[in-house]
Amino acid sequence: MRQWKDVSGIRGLSDDRIVVREIDGAFRFFGTPWAGEGRVAAYGDVALKALAFIHHGSENCIRPISPASALKQLMPTSSILWFDRSSLEKTLSFCHDLVETIPAFEIHCRPDPSAADLIDQLLS
């Protein structure tokens, strides 16, 4: 995100922790007050249109992935209360519904501003 800060049209809500909620049958993405290295932490929310798992690469490319692959990449990044069975079941169900509903992609990109074109391509 640090490389994309100055690219027109891209506004980050967070470069570290985010919250995803389902509201009235639609998934929404919320910024949080916890900033990462890029110091991006903004109040606000947007409709979640895609899940994007970003990886460093030698070339910029996007590829769609299956719900199973998305779930596999989502789980290590999620805050899950493994010790609380009720919360665990709700979280796992939520994550399953999320990857079954929202299209998911792997983005492989060089760590420079040219990668912002991929995000623009994904969102259009």
N, CA and C atoms as a LAMMPS dump frame, in Angstrom:
ITEM: TIMESTEP
0
ITEM: NUMBER OF ATOMS
372
ITEM: BOX BOUNDS ff ff ff
-5.0000000000000000e+02 5.0000000000000000e+02
-5.0000000000000000e+02 5.0000000000000000e+02
-5.0000000000000000e+02 5.0000000000000000e+02
ITEM: ATOMS id mol type element x y z
1 1 1 N 0.83 -1.187 0
2 1 2 C 0 0 0
3 1 3 C 0.872 1.246 0
4 2 1 N 2.013 1.164 0.606
5 2 2 C 2.904 2.315 0.685
6 2 3 C 3.202 2.865 -0.706
7 3 1 N 3.424 1.991 -1.694
8 3 2 C 3.739 2.432 -3.048
9 3 3 C 2.523 3.014 -3.754
10 4 1 N 1.337 2.714 -3.273
11 4 2 C 0.117 3.111 -3.973
12 4 3 C -0.516 4.363 -3.393
13 5 1 N 0.038 4.892 -2.294
14 5 2 C -0.591 6.015 -1.601
15 5 3 C -0.854 7.215 -2.499
16 6 1 N 0.051 7.517 -3.396
17 6 2 C -0.067 8.727 -4.207
18 6 3 C -0.77 8.504 -5.54
19 7 1 N -1.234 7.287 -5.784
20 7 2 C -1.897 6.994 -7.049
21 7 3 C -3.332 7.51 -6.976
22 8 1 N -3.715 8.275 -7.96
23 8 2 C -5.042 8.887 -7.992
24 8 3 C -6.135 7.831 -7.927
25 9 1 N -7.138 8.101 -7.105
26 9 2 C -8.297 7.219 -7.044
27 9 3 C -8.192 6.1 -6.03
28 10 1 N -7.029 5.892 -5.44
29 10 2 C -6.89 4.831 -4.453
30 10 3 C -6.8 5.465 -3.076
31 11 1 N -7.731 5.072 -2.213
32 11 2 C -7.742 5.562 -0.834
33 11 3 C -7.748 4.35 0.082
34 12 1 N -6.742 4.228 0.876
35 12 2 C -6.658 3.104 1.788
36 12 3 C -7.395 3.37 3.085
37 13 1 N -8.076 2.368 3.593
38 13 2 C -8.704 2.471 4.904
39 13 3 C -7.778 1.925 5.983
40 14 1 N -6.917 0.999 5.616
41 14 2 C -5.948 0.453 6.558
42 14 3 C -4.893 -0.318 5.788
43 15 1 N -3.676 -0.301 6.297
44 15 2 C -2.629 -1.123 5.7
45 15 3 C -2.263 -2.273 6.637
46 16 1 N -3.108 -2.518 7.641
47 16 2 C -2.825 -3.598 8.579
48 16 3 C -4.093 -4.367 8.928
49 17 1 N -4.85 -3.913 9.888
50 17 2 C -6.048 -4.622 10.351
51 17 3 C -7.305 -3.994 9.766
52 18 1 N -8.195 -4.83 9.285
53 18 2 C -9.488 -4.372 8.775
54 18 3 C -10.579 -5.221 9.422
55 19 1 N -11.802 -4.779 9.265
56 19 2 C -12.957 -5.534 9.751
57 19 3 C -13.886 -5.744 8.565
58 20 1 N -14.382 -6.958 8.419
59 20 2 C -15.384 -7.266 7.399
60 20 3 C -16.646 -7.693 8.138
61 21 1 N -17.759 -7.081 7.756
62 21 2 C -19.052 -7.414 8.363
63 21 3 C -20.068 -7.671 7.263
64 22 1 N -21.042 -8.511 7.581
65 22 2 C -22.178 -8.705 6.68
66 22 3 C -23.332 -7.882 7.241
67 23 1 N -23.811 -6.939 6.433
68 23 2 C -24.901 -6.057 6.844
69 23 3 C -25.998 -6.133 5.788
70 24 1 N -27.182 -6.543 6.195
71 24 2 C -28.322 -6.667 5.277
72 24 3 C -27.97 -7.492 4.042
73 25 1 N -27.256 -8.593 4.258
74 25 2 C -26.929 -9.507 3.175
75 25 3 C -25.771 -9.09 2.292
76 26 1 N -25.097 -7.993 2.623
77 26 2 C -23.956 -7.527 1.823
78 26 3 C -22.724 -7.413 2.718
79 27 1 N -21.575 -7.772 2.168
80 27 2 C -20.329 -7.677 2.921
81 27 3 C -19.738 -6.28 2.764
82 28 1 N -19.268 -5.719 3.899
83 28 2 C -18.657 -4.385 3.912
84 28 3 C -17.293 -4.47 4.581
85 29 1 N -16.397 -3.624 4.122
86 29 2 C -15.006 -3.551 4.558
87 29 3 C -14.842 -2.26 5.357
88 30 1 N -14.338 -2.349 6.591
89 30 2 C -14.193 -1.19 7.474
90 30 3 C -12.731 -0.958 7.822
91 31 1 N -12.323 0.304 7.825
92 31 2 C -11.007 0.671 8.326
93 31 3 C -11.004 0.561 9.845
94 32 1 N -9.821 0.471 10.425
95 32 2 C -9.668 0.407 11.876
96 32 3 C -8.609 1.423 12.305
97 33 1 N -8.514 1.683 13.592
98 33 2 C -7.505 2.644 14.053
99 33 3 C -6.092 2.066 14.143
100 34 1 N -5.898 0.815 13.75
101 34 2 C -4.587 0.181 13.862
102 34 3 C -3.84 0.275 12.539
103 35 1 N -2.889 1.167 12.47
104 35 2 C -2.097 1.357 11.256
105 35 3 C -0.896 0.416 11.26
106 36 1 N -0.444 0.092 10.06
107 36 2 C 0.762 -0.715 9.903
108 36 3 C 1.944 0.176 9.567
109 37 1 N 2.917 -0.393 8.854
110 37 2 C 4.132 0.345 8.495
111 37 3 C 3.848 1.589 7.668
112 38 1 N 2.831 1.537 6.822
113 38 2 C 2.498 2.677 5.97
114 38 3 C 1.71 3.762 6.685
115 39 1 N 1.333 3.509 7.934
116 39 2 C 0.611 4.467 8.777
117 39 3 C -0.722 4.879 8.167
118 40 1 N -1.423 3.893 7.568
119 40 2 C -2.741 4.14 6.984
120 40 3 C -3.799 3.59 7.934
121 41 1 N -4.64 4.464 8.447
122 41 2 C -5.745 4.07 9.323
123 41 3 C -6.822 5.134 9.177
124 42 1 N -7.891 4.809 8.474
125 42 2 C -8.935 5.798 8.199
126 42 3 C -10.29 5.266 8.641
127 43 1 N -11.137 6.176 9.078
128 43 2 C -12.507 5.84 9.428
129 43 3 C -13.309 5.748 8.138
130 44 1 N -14.115 4.724 8.012
131 44 2 C -14.985 4.606 6.852
132 44 3 C -15.218 3.163 6.486
133 45 1 N -16.076 2.959 5.517
134 45 2 C -16.353 1.616 5.032
135 45 3 C -16.759 1.682 3.572
136 46 1 N -16.606 0.552 2.896
137 46 2 C -16.981 0.419 1.489
138 46 3 C -17.56 -0.974 1.277
139 47 1 N -18.343 -1.109 0.215
140 47 2 C -18.842 -2.429 -0.163
141 47 3 C -17.654 -3.29 -0.577
142 48 1 N -17.63 -4.522 -0.113
143 48 2 C -16.559 -5.445 -0.465
144 48 3 C -16.923 -6.113 -1.783
145 49 1 N -16.162 -5.826 -2.829
146 49 2 C -16.454 -6.345 -4.17
147 49 3 C -15.589 -7.54 -4.533
148 50 1 N -14.417 -7.651 -3.903
149 50 2 C -13.489 -8.741 -4.215
150 50 3 C -12.546 -8.946 -3.045
151 51 1 N -12.064 -10.169 -2.921
152 51 2 C -10.988 -10.479 -1.985
153 51 3 C -9.71 -10.539 -2.808
154 52 1 N -8.704 -9.818 -2.387
155 52 2 C -7.439 -9.786 -3.123
156 52 3 C -6.313 -10.186 -2.179
157 53 1 N -5.633 -11.258 -2.519
158 53 2 C -4.495 -11.73 -1.733
159 53 3 C -3.242 -11.325 -2.492
160 54 1 N -2.488 -10.411 -1.899
161 54 2 C -1.362 -9.785 -2.59
162 54 3 C -0.076 -10.532 -2.277
163 55 1 N 0.674 -10.829 -3.343
164 55 2 C 1.962 -11.516 -3.238
165 55 3 C 2.991 -10.738 -4.049
166 56 1 N 4.218 -10.72 -3.584
167 56 2 C 5.288 -10.11 -4.374
168 56 3 C 5.568 -11.006 -5.571
169 57 1 N 5.84 -10.391 -6.709
170 57 2 C 6.146 -11.146 -7.909
171 57 3 C 7.086 -10.361 -8.807
172 58 1 N 7.61 -11.03 -9.804
173 58 2 C 8.497 -10.351 -10.755
174 58 3 C 7.692 -9.665 -11.849
175 59 1 N 6.437 -10.06 -12.007
176 59 2 C 5.528 -9.463 -12.988
177 59 3 C 4.223 -9.108 -12.287
178 60 1 N 3.502 -8.15 -12.842
179 60 2 C 2.183 -7.799 -12.327
180 60 3 C 1.133 -8.667 -13.013
181 61 1 N 0.35 -9.397 -12.236
182 61 2 C -0.728 -10.193 -12.826
183 61 3 C -1.8 -10.476 -11.778
184 62 1 N -3.002 -10.717 -12.274
185 62 2 C -4.142 -11.088 -11.428
186 62 3 C -4.662 -12.421 -11.926
187 63 1 N -5.005 -13.297 -10.987
188 63 2 C -5.657 -14.536 -11.401
189 63 3 C -6.759 -14.88 -10.416
190 64 1 N -7.921 -15.278 -10.939
191 64 2 C -9.012 -15.69 -10.052
192 64 3 C -8.629 -16.978 -9.321
193 65 1 N -9.117 -17.126 -8.107
194 65 2 C -8.865 -18.344 -7.342
195 65 3 C -10.192 -18.9 -6.83
196 66 1 N -10.173 -20.167 -6.494
197 66 2 C -11.377 -20.851 -6.016
198 66 3 C -11.706 -20.42 -4.584
199 67 1 N -12.959 -20.622 -4.174
200 67 2 C -13.304 -20.355 -2.774
201 67 3 C -12.421 -21.134 -1.795
202 68 1 N -12.075 -22.372 -2.133
203 68 2 C -11.22 -23.174 -1.241
204 68 3 C -9.838 -22.542 -1.092
205 69 1 N -9.272 -22.077 -2.196
206 69 2 C -7.967 -21.417 -2.141
207 69 3 C -8.059 -20.098 -1.376
208 70 1 N -9.15 -19.365 -1.578
209 70 2 C -9.347 -18.103 -0.854
210 70 3 C -9.448 -18.37 0.646
211 71 1 N -10.192 -19.395 1.023
212 71 2 C -10.344 -19.723 2.441
213 71 3 C -8.998 -20.098 3.054
214 72 1 N -8.208 -20.856 2.319
215 72 2 C -6.885 -21.266 2.799
216 72 3 C -5.987 -20.052 3.06
217 73 1 N -6.101 -19.015 2.224
218 73 2 C -5.281 -17.815 2.399
219 73 3 C -5.894 -16.848 3.417
220 74 1 N -7.208 -16.903 3.571
221 74 2 C -7.894 -16.014 4.505
222 74 3 C -7.672 -16.415 5.965
223 75 1 N -7.696 -17.697 6.239
224 75 2 C -7.649 -18.175 7.626
225 75 3 C -6.433 -17.675 8.41
226 76 1 N -5.214 -17.721 7.873
227 76 2 C -4.067 -17.251 8.669
228 76 3 C -4.089 -15.75 8.953
229 77 1 N -4.886 -15 8.224
230 77 2 C -4.934 -13.547 8.423
231 77 3 C -6.125 -13.12 9.282
232 78 1 N -6.934 -14.068 9.686
233 78 2 C -8.151 -13.768 10.449
234 78 3 C -7.902 -13.864 11.947
235 79 1 N -8.616 -13.045 12.693
236 79 2 C -8.574 -13.129 14.159
237 79 3 C -9.652 -14.117 14.592
238 80 1 N -9.213 -15.269 15.051
239 80 2 C -10.137 -16.352 15.388
240 80 3 C -9.923 -16.76 16.843
241 81 1 N -11.016 -16.842 17.585
242 81 2 C -10.956 -17.298 18.979
243 81 3 C -11.048 -18.824 18.987
244 82 1 N -9.928 -19.484 18.762
245 82 2 C -9.895 -20.937 18.639
246 82 3 C -10.374 -21.637 19.91
247 83 1 N -10.249 -20.998 21.061
248 83 2 C -10.584 -21.612 22.345
249 83 3 C -12.071 -21.512 22.685
250 84 1 N -12.836 -20.705 21.951
251 84 2 C -14.261 -20.493 22.227
252 84 3 C -15.075 -21.145 21.109
253 85 1 N -15.626 -22.313 21.401
254 85 2 C -16.289 -23.109 20.362
255 85 3 C -17.396 -22.339 19.634
256 86 1 N -18.208 -21.606 20.365
257 86 2 C -19.306 -20.857 19.752
258 86 3 C -18.771 -19.789 18.793
259 87 1 N -17.793 -19.021 19.247
260 87 2 C -17.197 -17.993 18.384
261 87 3 C -16.493 -18.626 17.191
262 88 1 N -15.81 -19.733 17.435
263 88 2 C -15.097 -20.432 16.367
264 88 3 C -16.061 -20.86 15.268
265 89 1 N -17.174 -21.47 15.65
266 89 2 C -18.148 -21.927 14.662
267 89 3 C -18.73 -20.759 13.87
268 90 1 N -19.036 -19.657 14.552
269 90 2 C -19.577 -18.478 13.863
270 90 3 C -18.554 -17.883 12.901
271 91 1 N -17.306 -17.812 13.335
272 91 2 C -16.26 -17.235 12.488
273 91 3 C -16.003 -18.113 11.271
274 92 1 N -15.925 -19.41 11.469
275 92 2 C -15.701 -20.316 10.341
276 92 3 C -16.856 -20.245 9.349
277 93 1 N -18.073 -20.178 9.853
278 93 2 C -19.244 -20.056 8.983
279 93 3 C -19.206 -18.736 8.211
280 94 1 N -18.844 -17.656 8.905
281 94 2 C -18.744 -16.346 8.259
282 94 3 C -17.697 -16.381 7.146
283 95 1 N -16.523 -16.928 7.437
284 95 2 C -15.451 -16.994 6.433
285 95 3 C -15.877 -17.84 5.238
286 96 1 N -16.567 -18.947 5.501
287 96 2 C -17.07 -19.793 4.414
288 96 3 C -18.046 -19.016 3.539
289 97 1 N -19.002 -18.331 4.164
290 97 2 C -19.978 -17.542 3.404
291 97 3 C -19.288 -16.438 2.605
292 98 1 N -18.284 -15.82 3.201
293 98 2 C -17.551 -14.745 2.529
294 98 3 C -16.895 -15.237 1.244
295 99 1 N -16.144 -16.331 1.316
296 99 2 C -15.428 -16.805 0.118
297 99 3 C -16.368 -17.425 -0.91
298 100 1 N -17.534 -17.88 -0.476
299 100 2 C -18.512 -18.415 -1.426
300 100 3 C -19.284 -17.301 -2.131
301 101 1 N -19.322 -16.112 -1.539
302 101 2 C -20.112 -14.996 -2.065
303 101 3 C -19.278 -13.985 -2.847
304 102 1 N -18.09 -13.676 -2.35
305 102 2 C -17.252 -12.618 -2.922
306 102 3 C -16.178 -13.249 -3.807
307 103 1 N -16.022 -12.792 -5.055
308 103 2 C -14.962 -13.342 -5.907
309 103 3 C -13.581 -13.064 -5.307
310 104 1 N -12.681 -14.022 -5.474
311 104 2 C -11.342 -13.902 -4.887
312 104 3 C -10.271 -13.996 -5.968
313 105 1 N -9.185 -13.279 -5.723
314 105 2 C -8.09 -13.19 -6.683
315 105 3 C -6.756 -13.209 -5.958
316 106 1 N -5.748 -13.748 -6.63
317 106 2 C -4.371 -13.557 -6.201
318 106 3 C -3.801 -12.463 -7.079
319 107 1 N -3.156 -11.503 -6.449
320 107 2 C -2.477 -10.44 -7.177
321 107 3 C -0.988 -10.634 -6.94
322 108 1 N -0.27 -10.855 -8.02
323 108 2 C 1.186 -10.939 -7.955
324 108 3 C 1.698 -9.642 -8.556
325 109 1 N 2.511 -8.923 -7.796
326 109 2 C 2.936 -7.61 -8.286
327 109 3 C 4.337 -7.248 -7.825
328 110 1 N 4.917 -6.396 -8.65
329 110 2 C 6.191 -5.796 -8.275
330 110 3 C 5.896 -4.749 -7.2
331 111 1 N 6.797 -4.531 -6.274
332 111 2 C 6.548 -3.544 -5.214
333 111 3 C 6.824 -2.112 -5.678
334 112 1 N 6.04 -1.676 -6.658
335 112 2 C 6.175 -0.301 -7.147
336 112 3 C 4.8 0.203 -7.582
337 113 1 N 4.666 1.491 -7.886
338 113 2 C 3.349 2.061 -8.214
339 113 3 C 2.662 1.441 -9.432
340 114 1 N 3.398 0.763 -10.312
341 114 2 C 2.753 0.159 -11.486
342 114 3 C 1.722 -0.892 -11.084
343 115 1 N 1.857 -1.437 -9.893
344 115 2 C 0.907 -2.445 -9.423
345 115 3 C -0.475 -1.85 -9.178
346 116 1 N -0.561 -0.542 -9.005
347 116 2 C -1.862 0.101 -8.778
348 116 3 C -2.796 -0.116 -9.96
349 117 1 N -2.253 -0.27 -11.161
350 117 2 C -3.076 -0.546 -12.339
351 117 3 C -3.841 -1.855 -12.167
352 118 1 N -3.24 -2.821 -11.467
353 118 2 C -3.926 -4.097 -11.226
354 118 3 C -5.165 -3.895 -10.365
355 119 1 N -5.044 -3.068 -9.346
356 119 2 C -6.184 -2.801 -8.474
357 119 3 C -7.286 -2.112 -9.267
358 120 1 N -6.902 -1.153 -10.093
359 120 2 C -7.875 -0.455 -10.937
360 120 3 C -8.568 -1.447 -11.87
361 121 1 N -7.793 -2.354 -12.456
362 121 2 C -8.34 -3.384 -13.354
363 121 3 C -9.301 -4.293 -12.593
364 122 1 N -8.945 -4.669 -11.387
365 122 2 C -9.781 -5.556 -10.587
366 122 3 C -11.104 -4.9 -10.221
367 123 1 N -11.073 -3.609 -9.931
368 123 2 C -12.272 -2.909 -9.483
369 123 3 C -13.172 -2.453 -10.619
370 124 1 N -12.668 -2.459 -11.861
371 124 2 C -13.526 -1.999 -12.965
372 124 3 C -14.233 -3.136 -13.652
